[in-house]
Amino acid sequence: MKIFFNKVLSLLSGRLKDIRNFLNGCVYGMTLIVPGVSATIFAIILGFYDELIYAMNHFKEDYKKNIRYLAVFLLGIAAGAVVFSSVIIYLLENHSFPVMLFFIGLLAGIVPLIALKAKGTARRIAPREIALAVFAMAALYLLSRGVNTAEVDPADAIAGMNAALVLYIFFAGVINGATLVIPGLSGAFLLLIMGLYPLVIYSVSSIGVFLGDMGNLSLLRDICIVLLPYGIGAFFGCLGMARLMEKLMRSYSQAVYAVIIGLLLGSIVSLLQNPLVSGGAASILPIVLGVITFCAGCAASYNLGKRQL
């Protein structure tokens, strides 16, 4: 009887871990498509960043466990990205100001906790770490000044798809795959800079349309022609950067956290200059809602992060 109950408890524990892993993937997928918001920061806030890096870098050590972990996590990412892509488009079109301030609050709330990590056991953050943070912040800000804001019609881009564009999408996937494991850096933000954000978001949101009309093979072809090279590139970029990040976190953790602070502050500055924020407060109600959502974002990320950092 004792053995039976132990097996039942073990089975339930495994299922609960899968559910938690799937939900973590959903959150990760949701934040992947918001420009300026780093999905990896949420991996740190929710406490699964180290587990994710370990599963990728030590895959062969317990490949059955790691296959299960990564498969469920990737399924959660896909579900979060597909479902949330339509939701975020609606929210940004209709309630952009409070929504953007909520995301800014999420980033701002985690900064004090990351600063403690950068400080380490010292009484204050060392000049070297301060310099790294300033450099990272300045670099991200300068990148944001070159964001491609031109309207790109995804349908026209797909219709005119050629080998050069496919290669460019693959290259963008490699770069964005690296951001999947670099805390503080937003892959969606880099897609904006590269001018591919509308095309990728359109393709991701089209998956939901295809699932409702699975006989539409032309739509499936359009989705695959964008997301297949992007996904392959992201896989290689993520895998390569995961190994580097594990080594850096092990040997230079304070310096890494200092760079993360700079990237977070640079993201906040860039988001504040976004037209959705700077031109979004046309009346008192959006301002009040924005203050509320900003405070809610700060409180949520600070309290969740405090448990993990």
N, C-alpha and C positions, 0 to 999 in steps of 0.2 A: 504493500500500500504506500509506504514511504517513497519507494522508487517511482511509483506511478505519479504521485503528487509532485515529485521533483521534476519529472519529465513535463508535466503540465505547466508548472511554473516556468520552466526553461523555455517551452514553446510560447507561452504568453509573453515572456520577457523579450523573445526574439521578434514577435509581432509588434510589440510596443516600440521597439527600437526601429523597426522598419517604418512604422507610422511617423515617428518623430523625424526620421531621416527624410521621408517623403515630404513632410511639411517644411523642413529646413530647405529642401530643394525648391519647393514652391516659392518661399520667400526669396531665395537666391534668384530664381527665374524672374520674379516680379521686378526686383531692383535692377536686374541686368538691362532693362529697356528704358530706364529713366536717366536721361543725360545729366551728368554731373554727380550722380549718386553711385558710390562704389558698392557693388554687391559683396565684395570680400569683407568690407567693414561689418556687414551684417553677419557674416560667418564668425567674425571675432565676437560680436555682441552676443550672438546666440550660443557661442561656445563650441562650434564644430570645425573651426578653421584648422587646428592642429590635426584633428582626426582625418579631415579631408586630405591634407598634404601628406600625411603618413600613408593613407590608403593608396595614393597615386605613386609615391616614391618607393614603397615597400610592397608592391603588388604581389610579388612572387612568394613572399614569406608566408602568407596565408591567403592564397589566391581565391579560394572559395568564399571566404568571408569578405574579401575586398571586392570581388565581382558582385556579390549581393549588395554590398554597401553602395558601390558606385552606380550599379544599375538602378536601384531604387532612388538614389539621389538625382541621377540624370532624368529619370521619369518625372520626378518632382519639378525639376528645372523646366522641362518641356511643358508640363501642365501649367506652371506658374506663368511662364512667358506667353503661351498661347492664350490663356484665359485673360491675363492681365493686360495684354497688348491692346485689346479692344476697350477695356475699362480705363486704362491710362489715357488713351486717345480721347475718350469721352470727357474724363475729368479735366484734362488739360485744355480742352476746347470750351468747357462750360464753367469750370471752377478753378482756373489755373492759379490764381493768386494764393488762396489758402492751401492748395495742394502742394505748390512749390515751397511755401514756407514750412509746411510740415516736413518735407524732405530736408530742407535746410536745418530745421531743428534737430532732426535725427543725426545729421552730421555734427552739428555744434555740440550736442549733448555728450558725445563720446570723446571730444577733444581733451577735457581735463583728465580723463582716465588714461588716454594714450600718453599724455604728458608725464604722468607718474611713471609709466614704463620707460619713457625716454630718460627720465631723471635717475632711475635705478635706485641704488642705495645712497647716492650723494644727496647733499642738502639742497642743491639746485641743479638745473640742467646745465651741462658743460657747454662752453663756447663752441666746441666742435659740433655738438648736436643742434645748437641754435643756428649755426651757419648752414647745416644741412637742411634744416626745416625752412629757412628763408630761401635757400636755393631752389628747393622743390616747389615752394609756393610761387616763386617768381617764374619758374619754368612753366608751370601749369597755367599761370595767368597769361603769359606771353603766347602760349599755345591757343588759349581761348580767344585771343584777339584775332586769330586767323581762322575761326570757325566759318565753315562754308554755309551761309544762310540762304543760298539760292534755292528756289523751289525746284525740286527734281520730280518729274512725273515717273513713278516706278513702272507704270505700264509701258511708257515709251522706252525706258531703259531696258526692260526685259525684251521688248520687241526688237530693239537694236543690239541685243547681246552679241558680243564677239569674244574671241580668245583673249584679247587684251583685258577686257572688262572682267572676264572670269578669273584671270590671273590676279588682277587687282583685288577682287573680292576675296580670293584665297589669301593674299598678303594681309588684307585687313583682318581676316579670321585669325591668322597667326598672331598679329599684334593684340587683338582683342582676347585671344586665348590666354596670352600672358597676363592680361589685366584680371583674369578670373582668379588669380592667386596673388596679385599685388594689392594689398590693402590701401585704400585711399584713392585709387585710380579707377575712373569710370570708363568701361568699354564703350558704352553708348555715347559718351562725350567724345571719345576718339573717333567713333563712326561719324559724328557730326562734322568733326574737323576734316575727315577724309571724304565727306560728301555722300556717304553711303547709308546714313541713318534712315532716311525715308524708304529706301529700297529694301533694307533688311526688315524694318518694322512692318512694311506692307506684306512681305513674304511670310513673316511669322504670323501675322493676323489672318492671312489667307488660309492657314492650316485649319482654323476653326470653320471657315467657309467650306473648305473641301470636305471636312468630316460630316457636314450637313448635306453634301452632294457628292458622294464618292464616285459617281460616274463621270465627273468632270475631269477627264484626263489631261486636257490642255492646261487647266489650273494646276494640277499636280506637276506637270512638266515645268511650268513657270516657277513654282515653289522650289523644285529640286535644282533648277538651273542657277538659283541664287544661294539657297541654304546648303546645298551639298558641298561646293567648294569652300564656302564660309565655315561650315562645320568641320571639315577635314583640317583646314588651317587652324581653327581654334583648338582642335585636339592636340596637334603638334606644339602649338604655342603654349598651351596650358601645361602639357607634360614636361617640356623643357624648362619652363620657368619654375615649376613646382620644385624641381631638384635644386635649383639655385636658391630659391627662397628658404628652403629648409636649412641649407648651409649658412645663409646669411643670418637667419634667426638664431641659429645655434652659436655662431661666432661673433656677430655684431648686432645683437638684439637692440641695444640702446640706439645705435645709429639708424637701424631700420625703423624703429618707432619714431625717431625724429623726422625722418623723411615722410612717414605716414602723416604726422602732424602737418607738415608743410603741404602735402597733397590735399588733406582735408580742408585746411584754411584756403588754399587756392581754389578748391571746388566751391566753397561757400561764397567767395568773392565772385567767381564766375556766375554762379546761380543768381546772386543778387543783381547782377548786371543783365540777366536774361530779360528780354522784353515781357515775358509772362509775369515777371516779378516787378520790374521797374515801371511797367505801364499797366499793372493789373489793379492798382488800388484807386478806382475811380469814384468810390463813395465810402461812407463810414462803415457799412456792413461788411464789405470785403476786408477792410482793415482790421475790424474786430475779430472776424473769423480767422484772419491770417495770424493775429497775435495768439489766439487760442490754439490754433493748429501748430504754430511754432513752439509754444510752451509744451504742448502735448508731445511733440516730437523729441524735444530736449529731455523731458522727464522719462519717456519710454526708453530711449537709447542709453541714458545715464544709468537708470536703475537696472536694466538688463545687462549692460556692460559691467556694472559694479560687481555682479555675481561671477563674471568670467575673468576679469582683468585684475 
